[in-house]
Amino acid sequence: MRELKRIRYTCLVVLLLFAASATNSYAAERIHFLIPGGAGGGWDSTARGVGEALARSGIVEVASYENLSGGGGSRALSHLIETAKRQENTLMISSSPIILRSLRKIYPQSYHDVVAVASVVVDYGAFVVRNDSPYKNWQDVIEDFLENPRGVNVAGGSSRASMDHIVAALAFNKSGVNAKQLKYIPYNAGGHAMVGLLSGETQLLSTGLSEAIALAEQGEVRILAMTASERLDRVPNIPTLVEQGVPAVFSNWRGFFAAPGTTAEQLIQFETLLSELYETDEWKVIRENRGWTDFFVVGDEFSAFLDQQEQDMSALLRELGLLN
């Protein structure tokens, strides 16, 4: 392990010095993105945004894309593993569900079976109410829940034990109440969950912050809280759970993985390529236009982050009785 780290460090220094003297000389002529979902989703838009910035900035000559839906992402993960020898220029995008679904045995494999490269952006959880809701802050929700747990219905655009449910359970758990009593109502998509909220079927919507911002901009809902550790510059009026006395922080990152068997030199190329992306104006413009929060974590630090999130998710799932 120590020798591998030494090789990676040496390669990184050499590649960065070489890149400084010869534009794009270190980068692959072609980068291929494997996308576990369909067109227009979060994985798709992030992978294509990264590819667009890489191509526009000249870091790579050609960026190509392959949408491989199925199994909530497991089909693409299996494909990357099974065809690893043919995937030396491929990066697969993923996010927190790769950990959640593998813990719950929905995926036969996990992020441990591929090579973590880097995360690039993050979305946080958010809790939304109707404009006429009596809830003015998060504590109002908890007080109502303490009086009548079954009277607080929480909507989400995905199934029970999915991200929307887990983030809501985390927030209630860290608020000092029994999250097992949480009445979570799953809907088939975020739009349907929004209808449930507006119709009064539910009192609270658990969703991603970027989606919540778009809903709030339509003028029919308010955002009570979100799961970042501190307020964000782009949405300074949205309070965090932390500042409301609830130590609940959760980030749904989006990042990239390489095929198993990727060499130390190949891994350094991928890491350097994404490091160069991070510094470009093209990427900054795309990130800001799409409302993404920067979360560039690379190499061993990214692997350590994944390991910690796996431990945290495992503990929460067990506490909720959703993991044996």
N, C-alpha and C positions, 0 to 999 in steps of 0.2 A: 504493500500500500504506500509506504514511504517512497519507494522507487517510482511508482506510478505518479505520485504527486510531483516528484522532482522532474520527471519527463514532461508532465503537463506544464509546469512552470517554465521550463526551458523552451518548450515549443511556443508558449504564449509570448514570451519575450522576443523570440526570433521573428514570429509572425507579425507582431506589432511593429517592430523595427522595420521589417521588410515592407509592410503596408504603408508606412510613413514615407518611403522612398519610391514606391511604385504602386499607383492606384489600382486597387482590386486584384493585385497580383496573387494574393493569398486566397481569395475567395473562389468558390466553385463557379464555373461558368453557368451552371444551371442548378437551381434549388427546387425541389419538389415538395409540395405540402400535402400531407394526407389528412383529410378532414373527416372526423367520425360522424358528422351530421349532414343534413341537407343544406341547400342554398338558402342564404338569408339568416341563418341562425347565428348564435354568438360565436361558436367555433369557426364557422365559415367566414364571417365578417372580419374576425381578428386575423385569421391566417391570410386572407386576401389583402387586408390592410398592411400587414407586415411585408407580404410579397410585393405589393405595389410600391411601398417605400424603398425596399431593397432595389427594385428595378429602376425606379425613377432616379435614385441617388447614384446609380451606377455600381453599386456594391456587387450585384450579380447581373449577368447578361439576360437570363431568362428565368422567370418564376412560373411554375406550372402547378396545377391543383387537381386533386382527385377527391371527390365526395364519395365516401363509402359509409352509408348509413346502415343501421341495424344493431339491435341489442343494446340500445342506449350508449353506443360507443364501443361495445366489445368486439364487433365485427372488424372494425379498423385496427383495434389493438391486436387481435389475433392475426390479422393479415400482416401487420408490421413484423410480428415475431416469426411467423411461418415463412415469410419471404425475405428475411433479414439480409441474406447474401446479395440480394438485388436492390437493396434500399440504401446504398451508401450516400446518396445525395438527398435523402428524404428526411423531413421533419414532420412528425405527427403532433397536431395541436390537441391539447386536452385541458381539463380544469378539475376543480375539486371533486366532481362526481366520480372520477377514476378511483379515488380513494374510498368514497362512500359506497359505491356499488361493489367494489371488490371486498370490502369488509362484510357486506351483507350477502356475499357469494353470488351476486348477480353477474359479476364478471368472473370467468375461470382464471384469468390472470390479473396482475396488478401493475402498478408503476415500477415495482421491483423487477419486473421481467423485461423492462426496456431501460434506456439510458436517459436520465434527466439532463437536460441541457440548460434551459433558462425559462423563467416566467417573464412576461412582458407587460401585462396589464392586470388590473384587479377590479372586481366589482364587489360592492358591499351589500349586505342585506338591508332592507328598509321595511318599515311598517307604516301602512297607509290607512287613513280613515276618510269617511265622507266629510265634506265641508261642514255639514250640520251635526257632526258627531259631538256628543257631550265630552268626549275625551280631548283634553287640551294638552296633555303630556303623557309620558309613559306610566307614571305613577297612578294616573286615573284608571288606566287599564288594569293594573295590578290590584287596586282597591276593589274594582268591580269584580274581578276574578276571585278575590278572596271571599266576597259576599256570595257569589254564585258562579262557580267554575263552569258549569254547563251553559251559562248564559252568555259567555264570551266565545263566539264562533270565529275561528281564524281561517281565512281562505288562502289557498295557494294554487298556483297554476301547474302543479305536478302532484304525483301520487304521495300517499302516506310514506314516511321515512325517506322522502326525497329532500332536496336542498331547502325548499321553502319551508317544509315541516321541521327539519332539523334546526334551521336558523331560528325559527319561532320558539322551538323547544329550548334552545340554548338561552334565548332572552328571558323566557319565563323562569327557567331553572336558576339563572344567575340573579333573578329578582327575588329569590328566596321562597318561591312557591313550588308546589308539586306539579312538575311539567307533565307527569303521566296523566293528569286530569285535563290536559289541554284538549279542547275539541277542535280538531283540525279537519276542515272540509276541503277535499281535493277537487280541483276542476281540471278539465282537459287542456287548458291553455290559460295564459295570463289574461287574455281578453275575457274569457268566460268567468274567471275569478273576479275580475273587475265588475262585471255585471252583477255577480253575487253580492259584492260589497254595495254597489249603488242601489240595488233593489232592497237592501236591508236584511238579506238572508244571512249575511255575516257582518260582524262589527269591525273586523280588522283584516287587512290584506298583508301577507308576507310575500315579498318579491325582491328582485334585484334593484339596487339603487338607481341604475341608469334607466330601468323601466319605470320606476316610481317617479323619477323626475319628469319623464315624458307625460305620465298621467297627470301629475300636478300642474304641469304647464297648460293642460286642457281646462283647468279651472274648476274641476268638480271634486277634487280630493285634496287632502293635506298629508304631509309626511310628518309623523310624530317623532320618529327616531331612526337612526341608522347605525350600522355596526362597525364603523371605522373607529380607530382609537382617538381621533380628534377631528374637528370640523375640517371640511375640505374647502380649499380656496375657490373652487368653481361653484360651490353651493354653500356659501357661508351661513345661510339662514337655517340650515337643517341641523338640528341638534343630534348629538350622539347618545347612545345609551350610557356610555361611561360618564358623561357630564351630568346625567340624571341619576347617578348613583348605582348604576348596574354595570359590573365589570364584564360585559359581554362584547368581545371583539371577534369578528369573523370576516375573512376575505375569501371570495371566490375568485381565485387567480385563474389566468389563462396562460399556458406556457407550452413549451415544446419538448418533445422526446425523440431520441434517435433509436435506431434498431439495435437489438442486442448484438454484441460482437463488434460494435463500433470501436475503432482503435483510439488510443490516446491522442494521436495526431489528428484524426478525423474529428474527435470531440472538441479539440482546441480550435479547429477551423470553424465549427458551428458556433462555439462560444464567442470567438472573435468576430464572426460575421454579425451576430446579434448585438455585440458590444458596439460595433461600428454603426449599426442601424440606430441604436439608442441615441447617438450623437447627431443624427441628421435632422435637418429642418423638415424634410419630407415626412419623417415619422412623427415629429412633433405636431405638424399640421393635421395629419390624419388622426392622431390620438385625440387632439383637442376637438376636432370637428365631430368626432363620434362620441365624445363625452367619456372617454376611458380615463381611468386613473393610472398613472405610471406605477409599475411595480416590477422593476427590472432586478431580478435576483438570479445569479448565474452560478453554475458549477457546484462545488461542494456546499455552498451556502443554500442553494436551491434544494439540494438533496436533504440537507438537515431540516429545512422548512417543511418539506413533504413528510419526513419522518415524524416531526412534531405534530403536524395536522392529523396524521393517521392516529397517533396516540390520543389526541384530544377528541377526535370523532369516535374512536372506539370506546372511550370512557363514557361519552355522552350517550351513545347508542345502548350501551349496557345499562346505564342508569334509567333509560326510558323503556327498557325491556324489549328493545328492537334488535338485540344482538345476543346470541347465546354465549 
